Amino acid sequence: MWVAASLLALGACTSAPTSEPDRARALSWSELPGWPEPGLASAWPAFMAGCTRLPERDTSWAAICEDAALLGEVDDDIARAFFETRFVPFAMRNEDGGREGLVTGYYEPLLRGSLARSARYRYPVYRPPEDLVSVDLGALYPELKNRRVRGRLLGRRVVPYFERAQIDNGHAPLAGNELLWVDDPVALFFLQIQGSGRVRLDTGEQLHVGYADQNGHPYVAIGRRLVELGVLKPEEVELATIRDWLKANPEKASHIMNANPSYVFFALRDPALPGPLGSLGVPLQRERAIAVDPRHVALGSPVWLDTTLPDDPAPYRRLVFAHDTGGAIRGPVRADLFFGQGAQAERLAGRMKQPGRIYVLLPAQRPSF
């Protein structure tokens, strides 16, 4: 077990579920606040997209997805009847029993870039380096199921992979792994936080890039660091204020960004896809996909989201799907809502830090993930 112990020390990993939905009793559908969503049928394409992957993860999803496919296009009444007969809602709870958690947002940014380095385009977007080692500990030790760590080989030892400060220190330890180049280091930093994006070349062509791997170090929110330094107040922390500060203080920006040792590597993705690929392997659909902590919410699960949008006190309640994960998404009552592309998506994602509740819809005969 010394091998497993040493690997666990390398960086962040995902463990088996430690908290289940509150299963003291199943909720009735009338107990879901706001159910059913007006226009529920518009959630059906996202559900069917998940069905292209769910049966591969557990065959007990096959019957649900086969029955759904037989329905073809559905209206609101058929969608409601399907979910109410094939699923049971459960309220997610925190370890202290509380039902309220944090709902944030993310989007697909647009950067300016080039396939070749130049004086303008000198900040590299890296593909996964060849020396990055990813170890599935569950394949070696069943008690470590779903735990994965990353590092690199140094002789016969596996050591932690380079962290952000080492990668971006000017010595280019990842030289040769450049996928493309962009003109803005702050935009590149936020591209890594969002996990996917588009890069517009000078020709007008747009390249679509998506998450391919990560260096194994835990995600650290730099907004917290700016609050500790007295630069921002807690209520002021959002994407726009952090970005504005970094751009206004370029001599300090690298130091602040290096406080987050996590580093994301990218790959080009098919521009024909309707959205970036999430962790489930299906395209993310605007305001229908959320990132979750897979230790608590199984990927692919339908989720009833009960929250609000920034500067809008009206309830925001809709059916979404756990199609993605994220380094900052930790805990049972935690969700990151995908807002899509464009200025409005950026605004909402950047300001979204709302209290909310989530209700996981489990199959009436629950599959074992």
C-alpha positions as CSV (number, residue, x, y, z in Angstrom):
1,M,0.0,0.0,0.0
2,W,3.0,2.4,0.2
3,V,2.6,2.9,-3.6
4,A,-1.0,4.0,-3.1
5,A,-0.2,6.2,-0.2
6,S,2.6,8.0,-2.2
7,L,0.3,8.5,-5.2
8,L,-2.5,9.9,-3.0
9,A,-0.1,12.7,-1.9
10,L,0.4,13.9,-5.4
11,G,-2.7,15.9,-6.0
12,A,-6.5,16.1,-6.2
13,C,-8.5,13.0,-6.8
14,T,-12.0,11.8,-7.0
15,S,-13.3,9.4,-4.4
16,A,-16.3,7.1,-4.1
17,P,-19.5,8.7,-2.9
18,T,-19.4,9.7,0.8
19,S,-22.9,11.3,0.9
20,E,-26.1,10.1,-0.5
21,P,-29.3,11.9,-1.3
22,D,-31.7,12.1,1.7
23,R,-33.4,8.7,1.3
24,A,-35.3,8.7,4.5
25,R,-38.3,9.0,2.2
26,A,-38.8,9.7,-1.4
27,L,-40.2,13.1,-2.2
28,S,-43.5,13.4,-4.0
29,W,-43.4,15.4,-7.2
30,S,-45.7,18.0,-5.7
31,E,-42.9,18.7,-3.1
32,L,-40.5,19.9,-5.8
33,P,-40.8,23.7,-5.8
34,G,-42.0,24.9,-9.2
35,W,-42.4,21.4,-10.8
36,P,-43.1,21.0,-13.6
37,E,-41.1,23.6,-15.5
38,P,-43.1,25.4,-18.2
39,G,-41.7,24.2,-21.5
40,L,-40.4,21.0,-20.0
41,A,-40.2,19.4,-23.4
42,S,-37.2,21.7,-24.2
43,A,-35.2,19.7,-21.7
44,W,-35.7,16.5,-23.7
45,P,-32.8,16.9,-26.2
46,A,-30.3,17.2,-23.3
47,F,-31.8,14.1,-21.7
48,M,-31.5,12.1,-24.9
49,A,-27.9,13.3,-25.4
50,G,-27.1,11.8,-22.0
51,C,-28.7,8.6,-23.1
52,T,-26.0,8.2,-25.7
53,R,-23.5,7.6,-22.9
54,L,-25.5,6.4,-19.8
55,P,-26.1,2.8,-20.9
56,E,-22.4,2.4,-21.4
57,R,-21.9,3.3,-17.7
58,D,-24.6,1.0,-16.4
59,T,-26.8,-1.3,-18.4
60,S,-29.8,-0.7,-16.2
61,W,-30.1,2.7,-17.9
62,A,-30.7,0.9,-21.2
63,A,-34.4,0.3,-20.7
64,I,-35.1,3.9,-19.6
65,C,-33.2,5.3,-22.6
66,E,-34.8,2.8,-25.1
67,D,-38.3,3.8,-23.9
68,A,-37.4,7.5,-24.2
69,A,-36.2,7.0,-27.7
70,L,-39.4,5.3,-28.7
71,L,-41.3,8.5,-27.8
72,G,-39.6,10.6,-30.5
73,E,-40.4,14.3,-30.2
74,V,-42.4,15.0,-27.0
75,D,-44.6,17.8,-25.7
76,D,-44.6,19.1,-22.2
77,D,-47.3,16.6,-21.0
78,I,-45.4,13.6,-22.3
79,A,-42.1,14.7,-20.9
80,R,-43.7,15.3,-17.5
81,A,-45.4,11.9,-17.5
82,F,-42.2,10.2,-18.5
83,F,-40.1,11.7,-15.7
84,E,-42.8,11.3,-13.1
85,T,-43.2,7.6,-13.9
86,R,-39.5,6.6,-14.5
87,F,-37.8,8.7,-11.7
88,V,-38.1,9.5,-8.1
89,P,-36.9,12.8,-6.7
90,F,-34.6,13.1,-3.7
91,A,-33.3,16.3,-2.0
92,M,-29.6,16.6,-1.7
93,R,-28.3,17.6,1.7
94,N,-25.0,18.7,3.0
95,E,-23.0,16.8,5.7
96,D,-24.6,19.0,8.4
97,G,-28.1,18.1,7.1
98,G,-28.6,21.5,5.4
99,R,-30.3,21.6,2.1
100,E,-29.0,24.9,0.7
101,G,-25.7,25.2,-1.2
102,L,-23.9,27.3,-3.8
103,V,-24.9,27.5,-7.5
104,T,-22.3,29.2,-9.8
105,G,-22.1,29.5,-13.6
106,Y,-19.6,29.0,-16.4
107,Y,-19.6,29.7,-20.1
108,E,-17.6,29.3,-23.3
109,P,-15.2,32.3,-23.8
110,L,-13.9,33.6,-27.1
111,L,-10.1,34.4,-27.3
112,R,-7.9,35.7,-30.1
113,G,-5.1,33.5,-31.2
114,S,-2.8,31.9,-33.8
115,L,-1.3,28.6,-34.8
116,A,2.1,30.1,-34.7
117,R,3.9,32.1,-32.1
118,S,4.5,35.8,-32.8
119,A,5.2,39.0,-30.8
120,R,1.4,39.4,-30.3
121,Y,0.5,35.8,-29.8
122,R,3.1,34.5,-27.3
123,Y,1.0,32.8,-24.6
124,P,0.7,29.0,-25.2
125,V,-2.3,26.9,-24.9
126,Y,-0.9,23.5,-24.2
127,R,-2.1,20.0,-25.2
128,P,-1.6,17.2,-22.6
129,P,2.2,16.6,-22.3
130,E,3.5,13.2,-23.0
131,D,5.2,12.9,-19.6
132,L,1.9,13.4,-17.7
133,V,1.1,10.2,-15.9
134,S,-2.5,9.5,-14.9
135,V,-3.1,6.6,-12.5
136,D,-6.4,4.9,-11.8
137,L,-5.9,3.7,-8.3
138,G,-9.1,1.7,-8.3
139,A,-7.6,-0.6,-11.0
140,L,-4.9,-1.5,-8.5
141,Y,-6.8,-1.4,-5.2
142,P,-10.6,-1.9,-5.2
143,E,-11.0,0.1,-2.0
144,L,-9.7,3.2,-3.9
145,K,-12.4,3.0,-6.6
146,N,-12.8,6.2,-8.6
147,R,-9.6,7.7,-7.2
148,R,-7.2,9.0,-9.9
149,V,-4.0,11.0,-9.4
150,R,-1.6,12.6,-11.9
151,G,2.1,13.1,-11.8
152,R,5.3,12.5,-13.8
153,L,8.1,10.0,-13.7
154,L,11.4,11.0,-12.2
155,G,13.6,8.0,-12.6
156,R,11.5,5.2,-11.1
157,R,9.5,7.5,-8.9
158,V,6.1,9.2,-9.6
159,V,6.4,12.8,-8.4
160,P,3.8,15.7,-8.6
161,Y,3.4,17.3,-12.0
162,F,4.6,20.8,-12.6
163,E,2.2,23.4,-11.1
164,R,1.2,26.7,-12.7
165,A,4.1,28.7,-11.4
166,Q,6.6,26.2,-12.8
167,I,4.8,26.0,-16.2
168,D,4.5,29.7,-16.7
169,N,7.9,30.8,-15.2
170,G,9.5,31.6,-18.5
171,H,11.6,28.4,-18.7
172,A,8.9,26.6,-20.7
173,P,9.1,23.0,-19.2
174,L,6.3,22.1,-21.6
175,A,8.0,23.4,-24.8
176,G,6.9,21.4,-27.8
177,N,3.4,20.8,-26.4
178,E,1.8,24.0,-27.7
179,L,-1.6,23.5,-29.3
180,L,-1.8,27.2,-30.3
181,W,-1.0,30.7,-29.0
182,V,-3.2,33.5,-27.7
183,D,-2.5,37.2,-27.0
184,D,-3.8,37.6,-23.5
185,P,-2.5,35.7,-20.4
186,V,-5.5,36.7,-18.3
187,A,-8.0,35.4,-20.9
188,L,-5.9,32.2,-21.0
189,F,-6.2,31.9,-17.3
190,F,-10.0,32.2,-17.4
191,L,-10.2,29.8,-20.3
192,Q,-8.7,27.2,-18.0
193,I,-11.2,27.9,-15.3
194,Q,-14.1,27.6,-17.8
195,G,-12.7,24.4,-19.3
196,S,-13.6,25.1,-22.9
197,G,-13.7,27.9,-25.4
198,R,-13.2,29.2,-28.9
199,V,-10.1,30.9,-30.4
200,R,-10.6,33.3,-33.3
201,L,-7.7,33.4,-35.7
202,D,-6.7,36.5,-37.8
203,T,-8.3,34.7,-40.8
204,G,-11.7,34.8,-39.0
205,E,-11.7,31.0,-38.5
206,Q,-12.7,29.9,-35.1
207,L,-11.0,26.9,-33.4
208,H,-12.9,25.1,-30.7
209,V,-10.9,23.9,-27.8
210,G,-12.0,21.7,-24.9
211,Y,-10.6,20.2,-21.7
212,A,-8.3,17.3,-22.3
213,D,-6.5,16.8,-19.0
214,Q,-5.2,18.6,-15.9
215,N,-1.9,18.6,-13.9
216,G,-3.3,17.0,-10.8
217,H,-3.0,20.0,-8.5
218,P,-6.1,21.2,-6.6
219,Y,-8.0,24.3,-7.9
220,V,-7.6,27.4,-5.7
221,A,-9.9,30.3,-6.2
222,I,-7.8,33.5,-6.6
223,G,-10.8,35.7,-5.7
224,R,-10.3,34.5,-2.1
225,R,-6.6,35.6,-2.3
226,L,-7.6,39.0,-3.5
227,V,-10.0,39.3,-0.6
228,E,-7.2,38.3,1.8
229,L,-5.0,41.0,0.4
230,G,-7.8,43.6,0.9
231,V,-8.0,44.3,-2.8
232,L,-11.6,43.2,-3.2
233,K,-14.5,42.8,-0.7
234,P,-16.2,39.4,-0.6
235,E,-19.3,40.7,-2.2
236,E,-17.3,42.3,-5.0
237,V,-15.7,39.0,-6.1
238,E,-16.9,38.0,-9.6
239,L,-15.3,37.2,-13.0
240,A,-15.3,40.8,-14.2
241,T,-13.8,42.4,-11.1
242,I,-11.1,39.8,-10.8
243,R,-10.2,40.1,-14.5
244,D,-10.2,43.9,-14.4
245,W,-7.8,43.9,-11.4
246,L,-5.5,41.5,-13.1
247,K,-5.4,43.6,-16.3
248,A,-4.9,46.8,-14.3
249,N,-2.0,45.3,-12.3
250,P,0.1,43.3,-14.8
251,E,3.2,43.3,-12.6
252,K,1.2,41.5,-9.9
253,A,-1.1,39.4,-12.0
254,S,1.3,36.4,-12.5
255,H,1.8,36.1,-8.8
256,I,-1.9,36.1,-8.1
257,M,-2.7,33.6,-10.8
258,N,0.1,31.3,-9.6
259,A,-1.8,31.1,-6.3
260,N,-4.0,28.6,-8.3
261,P,-1.6,25.7,-9.0
262,S,-4.1,23.8,-11.1
263,Y,-3.3,23.9,-14.9
264,V,-5.6,22.7,-17.6
265,F,-4.5,21.2,-21.0
266,F,-6.7,21.3,-24.1
267,A,-7.5,19.6,-27.4
268,L,-9.2,20.8,-30.5
269,R,-12.8,19.6,-30.7
270,D,-15.2,19.1,-33.6
271,P,-16.7,22.5,-34.5
272,A,-19.8,20.7,-35.8
273,L,-20.7,19.8,-32.2
274,P,-23.4,22.1,-30.7
275,G,-21.4,22.8,-27.6
276,P,-18.3,21.8,-25.7
277,L,-18.0,18.3,-24.4
278,G,-18.6,17.7,-20.7
279,S,-17.2,15.0,-18.5
280,L,-20.0,12.6,-19.6
281,G,-18.8,12.9,-23.2
282,V,-21.8,14.7,-24.6
283,P,-22.1,18.3,-25.8
284,L,-23.2,20.8,-23.1
285,Q,-26.5,22.5,-23.8
286,R,-27.1,26.0,-22.6
287,E,-28.9,26.2,-19.3
288,R,-29.5,22.5,-19.4
289,A,-26.1,21.2,-18.3
290,I,-24.5,21.5,-14.8
291,A,-21.2,20.5,-13.4
292,V,-21.4,18.5,-10.2
293,D,-19.2,16.7,-7.7
294,P,-19.4,13.1,-9.0
295,R,-18.7,11.8,-5.5
296,H,-22.2,12.8,-4.6
297,V,-24.2,13.2,-7.9
298,A,-23.7,10.5,-10.5
299,L,-22.9,11.8,-14.0
300,G,-25.9,11.8,-16.3
301,S,-28.5,12.3,-13.5
302,P,-31.4,14.6,-14.1
303,V,-31.4,17.3,-11.5
304,W,-34.2,19.7,-10.5
305,L,-32.4,23.0,-9.9
306,D,-34.0,25.6,-7.5
307,T,-32.1,28.9,-7.4
308,T,-32.1,32.5,-8.7
309,L,-30.2,34.4,-11.3
310,P,-28.0,37.5,-10.4
311,D,-30.0,40.6,-9.8
312,D,-33.3,38.8,-10.3
313,P,-35.2,37.7,-7.2
314,A,-37.6,35.6,-9.2
315,P,-37.2,31.8,-8.7
316,Y,-35.1,30.1,-11.4
317,R,-36.3,26.5,-11.5
318,R,-35.6,24.1,-14.3
319,L,-34.6,20.5,-15.2
320,V,-30.9,20.2,-15.8
321,F,-28.5,17.3,-16.3
322,A,-25.3,16.4,-14.5
323,H,-23.2,16.3,-17.7
324,D,-20.0,17.8,-16.4
325,T,-17.5,18.1,-13.5
326,G,-15.1,20.8,-12.3
327,G,-12.2,21.3,-10.0
328,A,-14.0,23.9,-7.9
329,I,-17.2,21.9,-7.7
330,R,-17.1,20.1,-4.4
331,G,-19.9,18.9,-2.1
332,P,-23.3,17.4,-2.3
333,V,-25.3,20.6,-2.7
334,R,-23.1,22.3,-5.3
335,A,-23.8,23.0,-9.0
336,D,-22.2,25.0,-11.8
337,L,-24.7,26.0,-14.5
338,F,-23.5,26.2,-18.1
339,F,-24.7,29.4,-19.8
340,G,-23.4,28.9,-23.3
341,Q,-21.6,31.5,-25.4
342,G,-21.8,35.3,-25.9
343,A,-21.8,38.5,-23.8
344,Q,-25.0,37.6,-21.8
345,A,-23.6,34.2,-21.0
346,E,-20.4,35.7,-19.8
347,R,-22.2,38.2,-17.6
348,L,-24.4,35.7,-16.0
349,A,-21.7,33.1,-15.5
350,G,-19.3,35.8,-14.1
351,R,-21.9,37.0,-11.5
352,M,-23.6,33.7,-10.6
353,K,-23.0,32.8,-7.0
354,Q,-26.5,32.1,-5.8
355,P,-27.9,30.0,-2.9
356,G,-29.8,27.1,-4.2
357,R,-31.1,23.6,-3.7
358,I,-30.8,20.6,-5.9
359,Y,-33.0,17.5,-6.2
360,V,-31.6,14.5,-7.9
361,L,-34.0,12.4,-10.0
362,L,-33.1,8.8,-9.5
363,P,-34.4,6.0,-11.6
364,A,-37.3,4.2,-9.9
365,Q,-35.0,1.2,-10.0
366,R,-31.7,2.9,-9.4
367,P,-28.7,1.9,-11.4
368,S,-25.5,1.2,-9.4
369,F,-22.6,3.4,-10.7
